Amino acid sequence: MLLVAASIFVFAGMASMSLTRPSGSDVWTAFAVWIACALAGAALLNRYLPAHDRLLFPLAMLLSGWGLVAIYRLAPSFAERQALWLVISVAALLAVALAPHILRWLRIYRYVVLALALLLLLATIVFGRNPSGFAFAPRLWLSLGAFYIQPSEFMKIILVAFVASYLGEQSTAIRADARDGGRTRAFSPRLIGPMLIMWLLSLVILIWQRDLGAATLFFVVFLLLLYLTSDDARILLGGALLIIIAAIVAYHLFDVVRLRVDIWLNPWPESDGRAYQIVQSLMAFGAGSIFGTGVGLGSPGYIPVAHSDFVFAALAEEWGLLGVICVLSCFAALAFRGLTIGLAPSGRAFHKLLAIGLTMMLVVQALMIMAGVLKLLPLTGVTLPFVSYGGSSLLVCFTMTGLLLRLSAMAEPARQAEGT
């Protein structure tokens, strides 16, 4: 029933697009692809993983279908490629969710997987490219023929799995170090060491790739996991101090960071220049009012790169405040279900931390970009999960959802046993 409701919503969006765009057949092809993915995914999950959480997959499909409608509205030339990536992403979700030993492999071979991720990061630093072709744009992609992949996206899963495995094994010792005989040890190596290592890794990503969003996201999610493991509030204070130090250094060293901070503080003097994008985003929010201008009836094309970084502003203009509330509600529901999986009485610290880490990775990323386009935070360049254009982002978001589905199926028997 949830997928039926999502199908009606996406159908209405596609129908509106077919009326406002001459290329209606392409719109219906994308809708057919979306329907096929939804039906195949639901059928296979119900058959082979009957105990999975029944809300996660419909949420992912609803947001991705909404994203397809938005991409056809904003950049029709990219929509077919996004539909192809949707097929690949749903296949990855099913492969991960239905693999019986995927969680054990992530835990046992965490160092091998981490080494591969670091090699990919090194390859990006050396051989990285930017599809836009601009000389001074960050080179965050690796080219595979006509396709581009962004290794920092795949590192989200790998780093969360590695950190969850490490902290899961060390959780007892970390708590013992955090409260030794009633006294808190402020400089326990098990607490300070991992935090400094992740901070340095985030600095490497920021310095060599100028990827402010990935660096911030990695460190914030790791900080939350370390705090949950240690139950020591000073972890958050120390992490916040490290973020402030890194931000000050980055502001003075990198033009892209300085630009984003300056236009965040006061964009209006340069509203027709460097701050044009964020100013147009704010105007789109104002134009949307409560009910929006209607699908295909607004002017979100004035926002540069609206189909990627600023898709939330485009949705706000044409769907209004009600659309904004719907997007926020979807991510709130995703956060609730993911944290519920993480807090289930499964008895495995690795599973709990992995579920919470994956959920926080999706939700914190969404909050970062939504706050950025509203000028509540400086822009970080991350995408809106499931909605923004980007094959690597879509693939990783669906893969993380597949892992959450697998974890939910393992947590459900324990939850039922506790209830009885």
C-alpha positions in Angstrom: 0.0 0.0 0.0 2.9 2.4 0.7 4.3 1.7 -2.8 0.9 2.2 -4.3 0.7 5.6 -2.7 4.2 6.5 -3.9 3.2 5.3 -7.4 0.2 7.6 -7.5 2.4 10.5 -6.3 5.1 9.9 -8.9 2.5 9.3 -11.6 0.9 12.7 -10.9 4.3 14.4 -11.2 5.1 12.6 -14.4 1.6 13.5 -15.8 2.2 17.1 -15.0 5.6 17.0 -16.8 4.0 15.4 -19.9 1.6 18.3 -20.1 4.3 21.0 -19.8 7.0 19.3 -21.8 6.8 18.1 -25.5 9.0 15.0 -24.7 6.2 13.2 -22.9 7.2 9.8 -24.1 10.6 10.1 -22.4 8.8 11.0 -19.2 6.6 7.8 -19.4 9.7 5.7 -20.1 11.2 6.9 -16.9 8.0 6.2 -15.0 7.9 2.6 -16.5 11.5 2.1 -15.3 10.5 3.4 -11.8 7.5 1.1 -11.6 9.5 -1.9 -12.7 12.1 -1.2 -10.1 9.4 -0.8 -7.4 7.6 -4.0 -8.3 10.7 -6.1 -8.6 12.2 -4.8 -5.4 9.0 -5.3 -3.4 8.4 -8.8 -4.7 12.0 -10.0 -4.1 12.1 -8.5 -0.6 8.8 -9.9 0.4 9.7 -13.4 -0.9 13.3 -13.7 0.4 13.5 -11.2 3.3 10.0 -11.2 4.8 11.0 -9.8 8.1 12.5 -6.6 6.7 11.3 -3.1 7.7 8.3 -2.3 5.4 8.8 1.5 5.3 12.4 1.9 4.2 12.1 0.7 0.6 8.9 2.7 -0.2 10.6 5.8 1.3 13.6 5.3 -1.0 11.4 4.7 -4.0 9.2 7.8 -3.3 12.2 10.1 -2.9 14.0 8.7 -6.0 10.8 9.0 -8.1 10.3 12.6 -6.9 13.9 13.1 -7.9 13.3 11.7 -11.4 10.4 14.2 -11.9 12.6 17.1 -10.7 15.5 16.1 -13.0 13.2 15.9 -16.0 11.9 19.3 -15.1 15.4 20.9 -14.6 17.8 19.0 -16.8 16.0 16.6 -19.2 19.3 15.5 -20.8 20.4 13.9 -17.6 17.1 12.1 -16.8 17.6 9.0 -18.9 21.0 8.4 -17.3 19.5 8.9 -13.8 16.8 6.3 -14.7 19.6 3.8 -15.7 21.4 4.5 -12.4 18.1 3.8 -10.6 18.0 0.3 -12.1 21.6 -0.3 -11.0 20.9 1.1 -7.6 17.8 -1.0 -6.9 19.8 -4.1 -8.1 22.6 -3.2 -5.6 20.0 -2.8 -2.8 18.6 -6.2 -3.5 22.0 -7.8 -3.7 23.1 -6.3 -0.4 19.8 -7.0 1.4 19.5 -10.6 0.2 23.2 -11.5 0.7 23.2 -13.7 3.9 26.8 -13.1 4.9 27.3 -9.4 3.9 27.4 -8.1 7.5 30.0 -10.8 8.5 32.1 -10.0 5.5 32.1 -6.3 6.4 33.2 -7.0 9.9 35.8 -9.6 9.2 37.4 -8.0 6.1 37.2 -4.4 7.3 40.9 -3.7 6.9 40.9 -5.1 3.3 37.9 -3.0 2.4 39.4 0.1 4.1 42.7 -0.4 2.1 40.7 -0.5 -1.1 38.8 2.6 -0.2 42.1 4.5 0.5 43.5 3.3 -2.8 40.5 4.7 -4.6 40.9 8.0 -2.7 44.6 8.1 -3.7 43.6 7.3 -7.3 41.2 10.2 -7.3 43.9 12.6 -6.0 46.2 11.5 -8.8 43.9 10.7 -11.7 40.7 12.6 -10.7 38.7 14.5 -13.2 35.7 16.8 -13.2 32.9 16.2 -15.8 32.3 20.0 -16.0 35.7 20.5 -17.6 36.4 23.7 -15.6 40.1 24.1 -14.9 39.8 25.0 -11.2 36.9 22.8 -10.3 37.5 20.0 -7.7 38.5 16.8 -9.4 36.4 14.3 -7.4 35.5 11.8 -10.1 37.2 8.8 -11.8 36.3 8.2 -15.5 35.0 4.8 -16.6 34.4 5.5 -20.3 31.2 7.6 -20.6 30.5 7.2 -16.8 32.0 8.9 -13.9 32.1 7.6 -10.3 32.9 9.5 -7.2 34.9 7.4 -4.8 34.2 9.6 -1.8 30.5 8.4 -2.1 31.5 4.8 -1.7 33.8 5.6 1.2 30.7 6.6 3.2 29.7 2.9 3.5 33.2 1.6 4.0 34.2 4.1 6.7 30.9 3.6 8.6 31.3 -0.2 8.4 35.0 0.1 9.5 34.3 2.4 12.4 31.2 0.4 13.6 33.3 -2.8 13.5 36.2 -1.2 15.4 34.0 0.6 18.0 31.9 -2.5 18.4 34.9 -4.6 19.4 36.3 -1.9 21.6 33.0 -0.7 23.1 33.5 -2.4 26.5 37.1 -1.2 26.9 36.2 2.3 25.7 33.4 2.6 28.3 35.8 1.3 31.0 38.4 3.9 30.0 35.7 6.6 29.9 34.7 5.9 33.5 37.5 4.4 35.5 36.3 4.0 39.1 33.9 6.9 38.8 36.6 9.2 37.3 36.6 10.1 33.7 39.9 9.7 31.9 40.0 12.7 29.5 42.9 11.5 27.3 42.2 7.8 26.9 44.0 6.6 23.7 40.9 4.6 22.7 38.9 7.8 22.7 41.4 10.4 21.5 43.3 8.2 19.0 40.4 7.3 16.6 39.1 10.9 16.7 42.4 12.3 15.7 42.9 9.8 12.9 39.5 10.5 11.4 40.1 14.2 11.8 43.4 13.9 9.9 41.7 11.8 7.2 39.0 14.5 6.8 41.8 17.1 6.4 43.4 15.0 3.7 40.1 14.9 1.8 39.6 18.6 2.3 43.2 19.6 1.3 43.8 17.4 -1.7 40.3 17.2 -3.1 38.7 20.4 -1.7 35.7 18.3 -0.9 34.3 20.2 2.1 31.1 18.3 2.2 32.6 14.8 2.4 35.2 15.8 4.9 32.6 17.4 7.2 30.2 14.5 6.8 32.7 11.8 7.6 33.9 13.5 10.8 30.5 14.4 12.1 29.1 10.9 11.7 32.2 9.4 13.2 32.0 11.8 16.1 28.4 10.8 16.8 29.3 7.0 16.7 32.2 7.6 19.1 30.0 9.6 21.5 27.3 6.8 21.5 30.0 4.2 22.3 31.7 6.1 25.0 28.8 8.1 26.5 31.3 10.9 27.1 30.0 14.4 26.2 33.5 15.8 26.0 33.9 13.8 22.8 31.4 16.1 21.2 33.2 19.2 22.7 36.6 18.0 21.5 35.3 17.2 18.1 33.6 20.6 17.8 36.9 22.2 18.6 38.7 20.2 15.9 36.0 21.2 13.4 36.5 24.9 14.3 40.2 24.6 13.9 39.9 22.9 10.6 37.4 25.4 9.4 39.6 28.4 10.3 42.6 26.8 8.6 40.6 25.9 5.5 39.1 29.5 5.3 42.6 31.0 5.1 44.1 28.4 2.7 41.3 27.6 0.2 39.4 30.0 -2.0 36.4 27.7 -2.3 35.9 27.6 1.4 36.4 31.3 1.8 33.9 31.9 -0.9 31.3 29.7 0.7 31.7 31.3 4.1 31.6 34.9 2.7 28.4 34.4 0.7 26.9 32.6 3.7 27.6 35.6 6.0 26.3 38.2 3.5 25.4 37.3 -0.1 23.5 40.4 -1.0 26.4 42.7 -2.1 27.4 40.1 -4.7 23.9 38.9 -5.6 24.7 39.2 -9.3 28.1 37.6 -9.0 29.7 35.1 -6.7 26.5 34.8 -4.6 24.1 34.5 -7.5 23.3 30.9 -6.8 22.4 31.2 -3.2 20.4 34.4 -3.7 18.4 32.7 -6.5 17.8 29.8 -4.1 16.4 32.1 -1.5 14.2 33.8 -4.1 12.9 30.4 -5.1 11.9 29.6 -1.6 10.0 32.9 -1.4 8.3 32.4 -4.7 7.0 29.0 -3.7 5.0 30.3 -0.8 2.8 27.7 0.8 1.4 25.7 -2.1 4.1 26.3 -4.7 3.8 27.5 -8.3 3.0 24.0 -9.6 5.1 21.3 -11.4 6.7 22.8 -14.5 5.2 26.3 -13.8 8.0 27.8 -11.7 11.4 29.3 -12.7 14.0 27.1 -10.9 16.1 27.2 -14.0 17.5 30.5 -12.8 19.4 28.6 -10.1 22.7 27.2 -11.4 23.1 23.4 -11.0 19.5 23.2 -9.7 19.3 19.5 -10.6 22.1 18.6 -8.3 23.1 20.7 -5.3 20.0 22.9 -5.3 17.3 20.5 -6.1 15.7 21.2 -2.7 15.3 24.8 -3.7 13.6 23.8 -7.0 11.2 21.6 -5.1 10.4 24.4 -2.7 9.5 26.7 -5.5 7.2 24.4 -7.4 5.8 22.4 -4.4 5.9 25.2 -1.8 6.0 24.8 1.9 3.9 21.7 1.8 6.5 20.0 -0.5 9.3 21.1 1.9 7.4 19.6 4.8 6.9 16.4 2.9 10.6 16.1 2.1 11.5 16.7 5.8 8.9 14.2 6.9 10.4 11.5 4.6 13.9 12.0 6.1 12.4 12.2 9.6 10.7 8.8 9.0 13.9 7.4 7.6 15.8 8.6 10.7 13.2 7.1 13.0 13.1 3.7 11.3 16.9 3.5 11.0 17.5 4.4 14.7 14.8 2.0 15.7 16.7 -0.8 13.9 19.9 0.4 15.6 18.3 0.3 19.1 16.7 -3.1 18.6 17.9 -5.7 21.3 20.0 -7.7 18.9 22.9 -8.0 21.3 25.5 -7.1 18.6 27.3 -3.8 19.1 28.5 -3.9 15.5 25.0 -4.2 14.1 23.7 -1.4 16.3 26.5 1.0 15.4 26.3 0.1 11.7 22.5 0.8 11.6 22.9 4.1 13.4 26.0 5.1 11.4 24.3 4.5 8.0 21.1 6.3 9.2 23.1 9.3 10.4 25.1 9.4 7.1 21.9 9.7 5.1 20.1 12.1 7.5 23.1 14.4 8.3 23.9 14.7 4.6 20.3 15.7 3.9 20.3 18.2 6.7 23.6 19.7 5.5 22.4 20.4 2.0 18.9 21.6 3.0 20.4 24.0 5.5 23.0 25.1 2.9 20.4 26.1 0.2 18.4 27.9 2.9 21.6 29.8 4.0 21.4 28.4 7.5 24.9 26.8 7.0 27.7 27.4 4.5 27.2 25.3 1.3 29.1 22.0 1.5 28.4 20.7 -2.0 26.8 17.4 -1.0 23.7 16.0 -2.7 20.2 15.5 -1.4 20.0 11.7 -0.9 17.9 9.8 -3.4 16.6 13.1 -5.0 19.6 14.9 -6.5 21.1 14.0 -9.8 24.2 11.8 -9.5 24.7 8.1 -10.2 27.3 7.5 -7.5 25.2 9.2 -4.9 22.1 7.3 -5.8 23.9 4.0 -5.9 25.4 4.5 -2.4 22.1 5.7 -0.9 20.3 2.6 -2.1 23.2 0.3 -1.0 23.0 1.8 2.5 19.2 1.3 2.5 19.9 -2.4 1.5 22.2 -2.8 4.5 19.5 -1.3 6.8 16.9 -3.7 5.3 19.3 -6.6 6.1 19.8 -5.3 9.6 16.1 -4.8 10.2 15.4 -8.4 9.2 18.0 -9.6 11.8 16.7 -7.3 14.5 13.0 -8.2 14.1 13.2 -11.7 15.7 15.1 -10.2 18.7 12.4 -7.5 19.0 9.6 -10.1 18.9 11.4 -12.3 21.5 11.7 -9.3 23.8 8.0 -8.6 23.4 7.0 -12.2 24.3 
